């Protein structure tokens, strides 16, 4: 009885067992860390088994556009209608304003997008018929000022610019201030709304000197994706800044939502 242990008795861990458990746990953590990728926000993201599987199918080389598009469709997530993205790396100094890229273009193959267009106009019914979500004059400007409506595109007739200039601190940082250079300040407001509905997009370089586009969906034909790819690449090259003397577009890659990136010959 003296040496017999009760059923509830648990042998205390010795120091070697404790150290062994700590080492095992550390190895597991280290392995997870090696597989993890840091996102832009600093959060850790573990790649899925599907991602790793498709990653093995992609060689570390540049593919022709047709082969790259075929591969990106094969590796896209078929559980939902995912976007096919194009990313261009530019040989620019984004800290210099004369090298930044910003222009508008209309894709040959329209990509469905959620437009929240606000039209400041004396003809609100025509604007709404053309595709504007909100349209009006002074009353709609007041709603905009109060934050009751949140457009991602604002188009206005010139005579309302005096009222909109009072909201410069609100509209400016969001890139919503109407401007005649991009036709968001225009007398032909209805036509401009229709252009956005027909595939007009803004091309704007980011702070790292890159351009990002959605060129279609994973249920599209390769030919239609190729048309948008070629159109954008040609249009971007046509807007090469005079200050850039070297090769303008350094590299291109495509991917679908939550899928590996594929390098493309350009």
C-alpha positions as CSV (number, residue, x, y, z in Angstrom):
1,X,0.0,0.0,0.0
2,X,2.8,2.4,0.9
3,X,4.3,2.4,-2.7
4,X,1.0,2.0,-4.5
5,X,-0.2,5.1,-6.4
6,X,-3.8,6.1,-6.5
7,X,-5.7,6.3,-9.8
8,X,-5.8,10.1,-9.5
9,X,-2.1,10.4,-8.9
10,X,-0.1,12.0,-11.8
11,X,3.7,11.7,-11.9
12,X,5.2,15.2,-11.9
13,X,7.2,16.1,-15.1
14,X,10.9,16.1,-14.6
15,X,13.0,18.9,-16.1
16,X,14.1,16.8,-19.2
17,X,10.4,16.1,-20.1
18,X,9.6,19.8,-19.8
19,X,12.5,20.8,-22.0
20,X,11.5,18.1,-24.6
21,X,8.0,19.4,-24.8
22,X,9.2,23.0,-25.1
23,X,11.6,22.0,-27.9
24,X,8.8,20.1,-29.8
25,X,6.5,23.1,-29.5
26,X,9.2,25.4,-30.7
27,X,9.9,23.3,-33.8
28,X,6.1,23.3,-34.6
29,X,6.0,27.0,-34.3
30,X,9.2,27.5,-36.4
31,X,7.8,25.2,-39.2
32,X,4.5,27.2,-39.2
33,X,6.5,30.5,-39.4
34,X,8.5,29.2,-42.4
35,X,5.3,28.4,-44.2
36,X,3.7,31.7,-43.3
37,X,3.8,34.9,-45.4
38,X,3.6,38.4,-44.0
39,X,0.9,40.5,-45.5
40,X,1.2,44.3,-46.1
41,X,-0.7,44.9,-42.8
42,X,1.8,42.8,-40.9
43,X,-0.5,39.9,-40.3
44,X,0.6,36.4,-40.8
45,X,-1.1,34.4,-43.5
46,X,-0.7,30.6,-44.0
47,X,-1.0,29.5,-47.6
48,X,-3.7,26.9,-48.3
49,X,-3.0,23.4,-49.6
50,X,-4.8,24.4,-52.8
51,X,-2.4,27.3,-53.3
52,X,0.7,25.2,-52.6
53,X,-0.6,22.5,-55.1
54,X,-1.0,25.0,-57.9
55,X,2.2,26.8,-57.0
56,X,4.1,23.6,-57.9
57,X,2.6,23.7,-61.4
58,X,4.1,27.1,-62.1
59,X,7.7,27.2,-63.2
60,X,10.0,30.1,-62.3
61,X,10.1,31.5,-65.8
62,X,8.3,33.9,-68.1
63,X,5.4,32.4,-70.0
64,X,3.9,33.6,-73.3
65,X,0.7,35.5,-72.8
66,X,-1.5,32.7,-74.1
67,X,0.3,30.0,-72.0
68,X,0.2,32.3,-68.9
69,X,-3.6,32.9,-69.3
70,X,-4.3,29.2,-69.9
71,X,-2.3,28.4,-66.7
72,X,-4.0,31.2,-64.7
73,X,-7.4,29.8,-65.6
74,X,-6.4,26.2,-64.6
75,X,-5.1,27.4,-61.2
76,X,-8.0,29.7,-60.4
77,X,-10.5,29.0,-57.7
78,X,-13.5,27.5,-59.4
79,X,-15.7,27.7,-56.3
80,X,-16.6,31.3,-57.2
81,X,-16.2,33.8,-60.1
82,X,-12.7,35.0,-59.3
83,X,-11.0,38.0,-60.9
84,X,-8.0,37.7,-63.3
85,X,-5.5,40.4,-62.3
86,X,-2.7,42.0,-64.3
87,X,0.3,43.7,-62.4
88,X,2.9,45.8,-64.2
89,X,6.1,46.9,-62.5
90,X,7.3,50.3,-63.9
91,X,10.7,51.7,-64.1
92,X,9.7,55.0,-62.5
93,X,10.6,57.1,-59.4
94,X,7.2,57.4,-57.8
95,X,8.5,60.2,-55.5
96,X,8.7,62.5,-58.6
97,X,5.4,63.8,-59.8
98,X,6.4,64.0,-63.4
99,X,7.0,60.2,-63.5
100,X,3.7,59.1,-61.9
101,X,1.2,57.6,-64.3
102,X,-2.5,58.6,-64.4
103,X,-4.9,58.4,-67.3
104,X,-8.2,56.8,-68.3
105,X,-8.8,54.1,-70.9
106,X,-11.7,51.9,-72.0
107,X,-11.2,48.2,-72.1
108,X,-12.1,46.4,-75.3
109,X,-13.8,43.7,-73.2
110,X,-15.9,45.2,-70.4
111,X,-15.3,44.0,-66.9
112,X,-18.3,44.1,-64.6
113,X,-17.7,46.5,-61.7
114,X,-19.8,48.1,-59.0
115,X,-20.0,51.7,-59.9
116,X,-21.4,54.2,-57.4
117,X,-21.6,57.2,-59.6
118,X,-22.8,60.6,-58.2
119,X,-23.8,63.1,-60.9
120,X,-24.1,66.8,-59.9
121,X,-26.4,68.0,-62.7
122,X,-29.5,70.1,-63.6
123,X,-30.8,67.0,-65.4
124,X,-30.9,64.3,-62.7
125,X,-33.4,62.0,-64.5
126,X,-31.2,61.7,-67.6
127,X,-28.1,61.0,-65.4
128,X,-29.9,58.3,-63.5
129,X,-31.1,56.7,-66.7
130,X,-27.5,56.7,-68.0
131,X,-26.4,54.8,-64.9
132,X,-25.7,57.2,-62.1
133,X,-26.7,55.9,-58.6
134,X,-27.4,59.4,-57.3
135,X,-28.1,62.6,-59.2
136,X,-29.1,66.2,-58.3
137,X,-28.1,69.7,-57.5
138,X,-27.6,71.5,-54.1
139,X,-29.7,69.0,-52.1
140,X,-27.4,66.1,-53.2
141,X,-24.3,68.1,-52.4
142,X,-25.6,68.5,-48.8
143,X,-26.0,64.8,-48.5
144,X,-22.5,64.3,-49.8
145,X,-21.1,66.8,-47.3
146,X,-22.9,65.0,-44.4
147,X,-21.5,61.6,-45.5
148,X,-25.0,60.2,-46.3
149,X,-23.9,59.0,-49.7
150,X,-20.5,57.4,-50.6
151,X,-19.7,57.5,-54.3
152,X,-16.6,56.1,-55.9
153,X,-17.0,58.3,-59.0
154,X,-18.2,61.9,-59.0
155,X,-19.1,63.7,-62.3
156,X,-20.3,67.3,-62.4
157,X,-21.4,70.0,-64.7
158,X,-19.0,73.1,-64.5
159,X,-21.6,75.4,-63.1
160,X,-21.7,73.4,-59.9
161,X,-17.9,73.6,-59.3
162,X,-18.3,76.7,-57.1
163,X,-20.4,74.6,-54.6
164,X,-18.1,71.6,-54.8
165,X,-14.9,73.5,-54.2
166,X,-16.2,74.1,-50.7
167,X,-15.9,70.3,-50.2
168,X,-12.3,70.2,-51.4
169,X,-11.0,68.8,-48.1
170,X,-13.5,66.0,-48.3
171,X,-13.3,65.2,-52.0
172,X,-9.6,65.8,-52.6
173,X,-8.1,63.1,-50.4
174,X,-10.6,60.6,-51.9
175,X,-9.7,61.5,-55.5
176,X,-13.3,62.6,-56.2
177,X,-12.8,66.3,-57.0
178,X,-14.2,66.7,-60.6
179,X,-11.5,67.7,-63.1
180,X,-11.8,68.6,-66.8
181,X,-8.6,66.6,-67.5
182,X,-10.3,63.3,-66.8
183,X,-13.7,64.5,-68.1
184,X,-15.4,64.3,-64.7
185,X,-16.1,68.0,-65.0
186,X,-18.0,68.2,-68.2
187,X,-21.1,69.5,-70.0
188,X,-21.6,66.1,-71.6
189,X,-22.2,64.4,-68.3
190,X,-24.6,61.7,-69.6
191,X,-22.0,60.5,-72.2
192,X,-19.3,60.3,-69.5
193,X,-21.5,58.2,-67.3
194,X,-22.1,55.8,-70.2
195,X,-18.4,55.5,-70.8
196,X,-17.9,54.3,-67.2
197,X,-20.7,51.8,-67.7
198,X,-19.1,50.6,-70.9
199,X,-15.7,49.8,-69.4
200,X,-13.8,53.0,-68.8
201,X,-11.2,52.6,-66.0
202,X,-8.6,54.8,-64.3
203,X,-4.9,53.8,-64.7
204,X,-2.9,55.1,-61.8
205,X,0.5,54.1,-60.5
206,X,0.8,53.3,-56.8
207,X,3.5,54.5,-54.3
208,X,5.8,51.6,-55.3
209,X,5.7,52.3,-59.1
210,X,3.3,49.5,-59.9
211,X,0.0,49.3,-61.8
212,X,-2.8,46.9,-60.9
213,X,-5.8,45.9,-63.1
214,X,-8.6,43.4,-63.3
215,X,-8.7,42.2,-66.9
216,X,-11.6,39.7,-66.6
217,X,-13.0,36.8,-64.7
218,X,-12.1,33.1,-64.5
219,X,-15.1,32.1,-66.7
220,X,-13.9,34.2,-69.6
221,X,-12.4,32.9,-72.8
222,X,-8.6,33.3,-73.2
223,X,-9.0,35.5,-76.3
224,X,-11.1,38.1,-74.4
225,X,-8.6,38.2,-71.5
226,X,-5.7,38.6,-74.0
227,X,-7.5,41.5,-75.7
228,X,-7.6,43.4,-72.4
229,X,-4.0,42.5,-71.5
230,X,-2.6,43.7,-74.9
231,X,-4.8,46.9,-74.8
232,X,-3.5,47.9,-71.3
233,X,0.1,47.1,-72.0
234,X,0.0,49.1,-75.2
235,X,-1.8,52.1,-73.6
236,X,0.6,52.1,-70.6
237,X,3.7,52.2,-72.9
238,X,2.1,55.0,-74.9
239,X,2.0,57.1,-71.7
240,X,5.7,56.7,-70.9
241,X,7.0,59.8,-69.1
242,X,9.6,61.9,-70.9
243,X,11.8,61.7,-67.8
244,X,12.1,58.0,-68.1
245,X,15.0,57.1,-70.4
246,X,15.3,53.4,-69.6
247,X,12.9,50.6,-70.3
248,X,9.5,51.7,-69.0
249,X,7.6,48.5,-68.2
250,X,10.1,46.3,-66.3
251,X,7.9,43.2,-65.8
252,X,4.4,41.8,-65.9
253,X,2.6,39.1,-64.0
254,X,-1.0,37.8,-63.8
255,X,-2.9,35.9,-61.2
256,X,-6.4,35.1,-60.1
257,X,-7.9,35.8,-56.7
258,X,-6.1,33.7,-54.0
259,X,-3.9,32.0,-56.6
260,X,-0.2,32.0,-57.4
261,X,1.4,34.7,-59.6
262,X,2.6,33.9,-63.1
263,X,5.3,35.8,-64.9
264,X,4.6,37.0,-68.5
265,X,6.9,37.7,-71.4
266,X,6.3,41.3,-72.7
